[in-house]
């Protein structure tokens, strides 16, 4: 880790006036209004915040300047840099994207169809997390994080929304007497397999891990009418479970809903949102996730909940051998996933599990070793089934449903709210589209989550 601050010129001074005014009005400003101002600035000045680029670094430097302008000491701010291979989970994306230039992966991850889109954007060898520590009466910590990188869009919901919530919260905390130490982390490189948050978690010492009371992640809060949150920890079976602190969040939400007319709703299973919270869940932390994601069901993956048991694989093998097998929902979902997953992906999943098993802290999580070793055995068997002479013939019989086209649809007519696939990672992720689709959502979400964060920061007082 190292500290790096860039303060230069009148443009910086102008930005610092903006942040300074935001803090001066912070105590009296309605909740969410400070964040809204930052959101407009991000849309106008920082689109295409691609991981491992100079644009991403420029945003990190801007965040540092804003934090200092609010009144935070530079002594409490760290820029934590990391390379391509510093986080184990990053390896498969980095291999495909930077070494081979696989266009399908470029398109899926960053909303581009050609590496020519990088013209004028400087690729770097490092990304970075921005970490602000606000001391409290206790050395125990609440971590509040959000990623600031994006795909090739303005990235307002994903995840300009998280950036501005952290900035407003960091401004308001200057007027609070927090009991726990609050650590704000602006994560880099989430869009390429949550590299920044994984690196942050990996960097924590055993003592630091023990001192974490709660990890909060904010991502995609402008994608639906409901103002939702998820909370929990991962039990020995890999399922969401509740602790004293995560149950406390329910009572806080219920109370402030009544006191302030808020609309906070807990979604069971929401702590498993595919974002930086997974780095904390996997390390055994109690986790809170703030999001608004219309159409997302935590218990319903795209292909249904696939549990790759040996019994299920026995049925697949029986089908390959021409035996009669009753096609229930589980076997149909299994065949669908086999038919729509690139063969090499199974190898990547094995590598990810092996890397996870190689981390000592993961091996201490109850049930982690047994679960991941069983999945490795299942994926290895899938690789042998793929080589079966009848595999292609069986896959040709699988009926694959049509999924939503994820290409940008700026001129598309919208009949009601869009699905997840038609909105996220497209050029529609901008303030005008969101305001047209869900009028008033941006203001509602910023206000609700700002008040919720304020109460969370005061836990223990």
N, C-alpha and C positions, 0 to 999 in steps of 0.2 A: 504494500500500500504506500501511496505517497500523496502529498498535498500539492495541488497545482491550481493557482489562481491567475486569471487574466483580467486585468482592469486597464482599459486603454481608451482614451479619447472622449470626445463630447458625447458620442452615441451612447457610451456606457453611462455617462453621467445622466443622460436623459432617462435611460432605463431605471437607474437607481432612484430618480425622483418619483417615477411611477410606483415602485415598490414601497418607497418611504411614505408616500401619500396613502397607499393601501394600508400600511400599518397604522398610521396616525388616525385613520378612520375606522380601524379594525374593531375597536371596542363598541362603536356606535353603529357601524355599518350592518345592515341586515345580513343574516347568514346566507352565503352563496354569492353575494354581489362582488366580493373581492375575487373569487374564483372566476366569475363570469368575465371580468375585465382581463384577467390573464388568458382566458380561453380565446377571446377575440384577438389578443396579441399573438398567440401561438398560431392561430389559423392564418393570420396575415404574414407571419414571418418565418415559421418553421414547419413547412410541409416536408414530406419525404425524409423523416428522421431515421434513416436506414442504419441498422446495426453495423458497427465497424466502419463507419464513414466519418469524414470531417463534419458533416451536417449533424450527426449525433453528438459529436464532441462539442460543437458550437452550442447546442442546446444545454449540455452539461455545464459549460462555462456560464451560460446565461442564468441557469438555475442558481449557481453559486453566487453570482452578482446580486440576484434578487434577494437571496437569503441574507447576504451581508447588508444590503440596503434596508432591509426590514429592521435590522438591529442585532442580528445574530453575530457572534464573534467568529472571525475566521479560524480561531483556535479550535472551534467546535465542529469544523467542516473538513471532511476528508474526501478526496477523489481517489477511489479504489480502482486501480486499473487491472485489467486481466486480458490475456491473449486468447487465441483461438482454442487452445487445448487445455486451458486452465480449469474448465468445468467438464466433468466426465460426460454429462448428458449432451454436450455440444457436438460430439465427434461426428455423428452421421450427417448432420446438416452441413457442417463445415467441409467435410469431405466432398459432398455432392456439389455444394454451392460454389466453393472457392477453388477446388482442385479440378473438377471435371466440367463445371459450368452446365450442369444438367438443367435444361430449359424448363422441364416440367416442374422441378423443385423451385427454380427461380420464380415461376409463375404462381405456384401455389402459396409460397411463403411470402413473397414480396409484391404480388400483384403486377408483375411485368412479364412480357413474353420474349424479351431479348436483352442480352447484356448491354446493348447499346444504350439502354435507359440509364446506365451509369455514367454516360458522358457528362462531364462537368462536376461529378461527385467523386471526391477523392477517397479511395479505400485505404483503411489504416490497418495496422497489425494488432491494435488493441481497442477495446471498448472500456467502459468505466461505469461504476456506481458512484453517485453523489450521496454522502452520508452526513447528516446533521444530527448531533447529539445535544439534547436539551436536558441538563442535569436536573434531577429531582431530589426529594428528601431521601429516597432509597436508591441503592445501586441496582436494584432489580429493574427490568426494562420492559416497556411496551414498544414493539417495532411496528412502524406504520410505513408501508411501502407501496410503490406504484411504478410501472415501467414507463419510460419516456421515449423509447424508440417507436417506430411505426413501420408500416409497409409503404409502398409508393402511393400514398394518399396524404390528405391533410391530417388524417388520423385524429379526429376530434373526439369521438367516443372511445376509440381504441388507439392511444390511450391519453389523448390530451386531457380527458376528463379526470383521470387519476393524477396527472401532473398538477392541475390547478387545485384539486382538493388538498393535496399535500402543501402547496404554497399557501393557500388560505389558512389551513390549520397551523402551519409554521408561523404565520403572522399573528394569529390569535393567541398562540400559546405564550407569547411574550407578556401577555396581561394575566396569565393564569398562575396559580400556585399548585403545580402538579406534584403529586406524591412520588409516583414512579418516574424514573428517567425515561424520556421519550426519545426514540431513535427514528428519525425519518430517513428512508432510503429510497432514492430515485434510481430504479434499476435500469441498466443498459441491457440491450440484446435479449429482450424477452421473446421477440418474434422469431428468433432462430433457436428455439428450444430452451427458453428460460435460463440462459447462461449466466446472466448477471446475478440473479437471486440465488442460483445454485452455488456460484462462487462465493457470494456473501455468507451463505450458510456454512459452506465448507471451511471458511476462514475463521469461524467462531471457535474459541477454545472451549474445553469442557466446562470451565468455570463460567464463561460467558453464556453458554447454552443453558446452564442451570439457572441463570439469572433471568431468562426470558419468561415473562408472565404471559404474554400474548403476542402473536404476530398478525398484523392486519394487512390485507392486500386490497387495493382498489383498482378495478379494471372494467371498462365498458359499462358505464352507468347511464348511457343515453340510448338504450335499445329496447324500449317497451314501456308500457304504462305503469307497471308495477315497480315500486321502490324496494328492492329485495336485498337480503343478505343471507349468508350461510355461515355456520359456525360449528366447530367441533375439532376432534382430533382423530387420528387413524388408530383403531384398535388392532388387536393381534390378528384379526381376520381381514384386515384391510378395509373395514367398514367405518363409516362416520359414527363417532360416539361423542358423548358430552361429558364435560367436567364442570367443576364448580364455577370457573371463570366463564365458560361458554354459556352456561345456564344463566349467569348473572346478566349477560348481554340481552337475553330475552326480557328480563324484568326492566332493564334500562330502556329498551325499545318500547315496551308497553307503556312505561311511565311518560316518556317524552312524546309519544304519540298522543296521549291524553292532554299533556300540558301545552304542547305547541301545535296541535292539529296536524301531526305528521302522519305518514302513510307507510312506515317501515314494516315489512313483512318478511319473516324468516322462511326460507325455502329449505325443507329437509334435503340433505345431500349437497347443499350449495357450497360447502367447503371444498368440494372436489372440482370446482371450476378449473378449466385448463389454462392456468395462468401461474404467476409467481408463487401463489400460495402452495402449490404442489411441492416446491422446494422445502417449505417449512413443515407441511404435513408429513412428508417423507422422512424428516428428521425428528418427528415425534412431538412437535410443538402444538399447543392449542392455537387455533387459527380462526380468524374472522375474515370473510370476503364480502366486499360491498360491490354490487353489480346490478344492472338492470338488463336482462337478456331474454327478450320475448321469444318464446318457442323452445327454450332450452329445458330439457328434462334431465336432471342429474342421474336418474335411474334408467334412462333410455339412451343407449349409445346409438349411433347411426344404424348399426346392424343388429340391434338388440343386445342384451347382456350375454356375451359369449364367455362361458367357462370351459376352457379347453381341458376337460378331464380325459383320462385314458379311455373311459367308457364311450365318450362322444367320438373320439378318434377311432375307436374300434368300429363304430357304425359307419364312419366315412370309409374306412378300409373295406368294410363289407360291401358297401356300394361299389367301390372300385373293382372288387372281385366279382361283381355281377349278382350278388345275393339280394334277396328281397328284404328291404328295410322300410319300416313305417316312418314316413316323413313327418315328424312332429315339428313344432316351432323351433326347438333347439337345433335340430339337424338342418332345417331350412336356413336358419340364420348362420350356421356354421358354413354351409355351402356357399352362401352369399358372400361371406367375408373371404373365403378361399378364392372365389371367382373374381373379386374386385381388389385384391391385395397383390401388389407386385411381389414376385418370388423373393427378390433381394431384401424386401422389408422384414421377412421373418428372420433373416440373418442379422439385420440391424437390431431387431428386438432382443435377440439372444445376446448380442454384444452389450446392449444397454443393461440387461439384467446382470451380466457378468461383471460389468463395471460397478454396478450398484452393490453387488456382493463383495467386491474388493474393497469397499469403504468400511472401515472398522466401526464407525458410528452407526451405519445401517445394520450391521450384524448384531448390534445390541438391542434393536427394536424387536419386541416379542413377535414371533411368527414370521419375521421378514425373510429369514434364510429359507425356511421350509417352503414358503409361498413362491419365492423367486426360483428356487431350485426346481420345484415342480413345473413352473411355467417354462423354464429352459428345456426340460425333458420333453414337454408337450410341443414346443416350437421345433425342436430337433426332429421329432417324429413327423411333424408337418412337412419338413423339408424332404424326408424320405418318401412321404405320400405323394408329394409333387412330382417325384420321379417315376411314379407308377405309370405304366404304359397306357392305362385307361383314364388318366387324370384329365387330359385336355378334352376328351370326349364327354366326361361327366360334367366338366365346367361349362361346356357348350349348351347343356340342357338347363342351366340355372337361369331363371328369369330375373334380370337385373332391373330394378325400378329406375325411373328417371329422377335424377336429383337436380336441384336448382342450379342453373348456370351461375357461376361465381364471377363471370366477367363483369367489368363496370357497366352499369346500366343507367347512365345519366339521363337518357331520353326516354327511359322506360315509363309507361303509365302505371301508376301504383293503385291497385284496388285494395285498400286497407293496408295495415302495417306489413312491411316486408318480413320475410323469414330471415333467420340468421344468415344463411348462405347468400341471400340477395343483397346484403347490406355490409356486413363486416368485410374488411380487406377489399373494399371497392371504393371508387371515387365518390360514392354517395355518403361516405363518412365525413360530412361537413355540416356546419351549423344550419345552413339554409335548408338542406334536405331533412335534417332532424326536426327543425322547427315546423316544417310543412307537414311532416308525417305524424309527429306527436306534439302538437302545439302546447307550449308551456312546460314540456318535459325537462328541458335543460335547467330552467330556474327551479322547478320542483325538486329535481334530483340533487342539485347543488345545495339547496337549503336543507333538505332532509339529512343528507349525509354529513354536512358541516356541523349541524347540531349533534348528531350521533357521535361524530369524532370528538367533539368538545366534551361530551359526557364520558367517553372512553378514556380520554386523557386525564380525567379527574378520578378514575377508579383508585381506591385505596386511601383517598384523602379523608 
